[in-house]
């Protein structure tokens, strides 16, 4: 689940996108066609199997993006079909290594690759910087407390009714900040 590291499956990137924090269509971190460049760049450093590619990409994005197998494996297959990577079996795992053609492809599209990483890195830096990180932590804490209070209220309907009222008041105060 993307964003689960932030608590309760929330992805703060889906809440806040200001100037310079553009993501692709439908709120994706990467635009259509970007993934081939991203994976090639990762494989330039060392051969990896699919799961390692997913973990490396998650680390590269400081945990803000968790690629799915449905994104990574078809891209690896496409890269292999195009001759940009070569797969071999190591310890019963399919390991992908960049080919000379893949290195040429990366060099030819160096500007595109740099643009992708600059765009995503800028968005991530803003997302995990203060005060957004503090907002994320506070939001996660608030949600956890609201659910804990609801669960501990048992059959006390009056207490349970107060929780959304409190949350609505907080939302109104925040809306007032926006204007």
SVG drawing of the C-alpha trace seen along z (x, -y; Angstrom):
<svg xmlns="http://www.w3.org/2000/svg" viewBox="-25 -34 53 56">
<polyline fill="none" stroke="black" stroke-width="0.4" points="0.0,0.0 1.6,-3.3 2.2,-5.7 1.6,-3.1 4.8,-4.2 3.1,-7.5 0.4,-5.8 -3.0,-4.4 -2.1,-4.2 -2.1,-7.9 0.0,-9.4 0.6,-13.1 1.6,-13.6 -2.0,-13.2 -2.9,-16.0 -0.4,-18.7 0.9,-19.7 2.1,-23.3 4.2,-25.1 7.1,-22.9 5.6,-19.8 3.9,-18.5 3.3,-14.9 2.1,-13.2 -1.4,-12.5 -3.7,-10.9 -1.4,-11.9 1.4,-9.6 5.0,-10.2 6.2,-9.3 4.7,-10.2 4.0,-7.7 7.2,-6.3 9.4,-7.6 9.8,-4.2 12.1,-2.8 14.6,-5.6 14.3,-5.3 14.9,-1.5 17.8,-1.7 19.5,-4.3 19.1,-2.0 20.5,0.9 23.5,-1.2 24.9,-0.9 24.5,2.8 22.5,5.8 19.3,6.5 16.3,8.7 12.8,7.2 12.3,7.0 15.7,5.2 14.6,2.7 11.4,2.0 13.4,1.5 16.0,-0.7 13.3,-2.9 11.6,-3.2 15.0,-4.2 15.7,-6.6 12.4,-8.3 12.9,-8.3 9.9,-5.9 7.5,-8.3 6.9,-6.0 6.6,-2.3 6.4,-0.8 4.2,2.2 5.3,5.4 2.7,4.5 4.8,1.5 8.3,2.8 8.1,6.3 6.4,5.3 9.0,2.5 11.8,4.9 10.3,7.2 10.0,4.3 13.6,3.3 14.7,6.9 12.7,7.1 14.4,3.9 17.8,5.2 18.5,2.5 18.9,5.0 19.8,8.7 18.3,11.2 20.1,14.1 19.2,16.6 21.2,16.3 20.1,18.3 16.8,19.1 16.0,15.4 15.9,13.5 18.6,10.8 18.7,7.9 21.8,6.1 22.1,3.1 23.6,3.8 25.9,1.6 22.8,0.6 21.1,-0.3 24.0,-2.5 23.9,-4.2 20.2,-4.7 20.7,-6.4 23.4,-8.6 21.3,-9.6 18.4,-10.5 20.6,-11.9 18.6,-15.2 15.3,-13.3 16.7,-11.2 18.0,-14.2 14.7,-16.0 12.8,-13.1 15.0,-12.8 15.2,-16.5 11.4,-16.8 10.8,-13.9 13.7,-14.8 12.4,-18.4 8.9,-17.2 10.2,-14.7 12.5,-17.2 9.5,-19.6 7.3,-16.8 9.5,-15.5 10.8,-18.9 9.5,-20.9 6.7,-21.7 5.1,-19.2 6.7,-16.3 5.4,-17.7 1.9,-18.0 2.1,-14.4 3.1,-13.2 0.4,-15.3 -2.3,-14.1 -1.4,-10.5 -1.4,-10.9 -4.8,-12.6 -6.3,-9.8 -4.9,-7.2 -6.3,-8.9 -9.7,-9.4 -10.0,-5.7 -8.6,-4.6 -11.1,-6.9 -14.0,-5.4 -12.9,-1.9 -12.5,-2.5 -15.9,-4.3 -17.5,-0.9 -21.3,-1.4 -21.2,-5.0 -22.8,-6.7 -22.5,-10.2 -18.7,-9.9 -18.5,-8.5 -20.6,-11.4 -18.1,-13.9 -15.2,-12.6 -16.4,-13.7 -17.5,-17.0 -14.0,-17.6 -12.4,-16.6 -14.9,-18.9 -13.8,-21.9 -10.2,-21.2 -10.9,-21.0 -12.8,-24.3 -9.9,-26.0 -7.5,-24.7 -9.8,-25.8 -9.8,-29.3 -6.0,-29.3 -6.4,-28.6 -8.9,-31.4"/>
</svg>
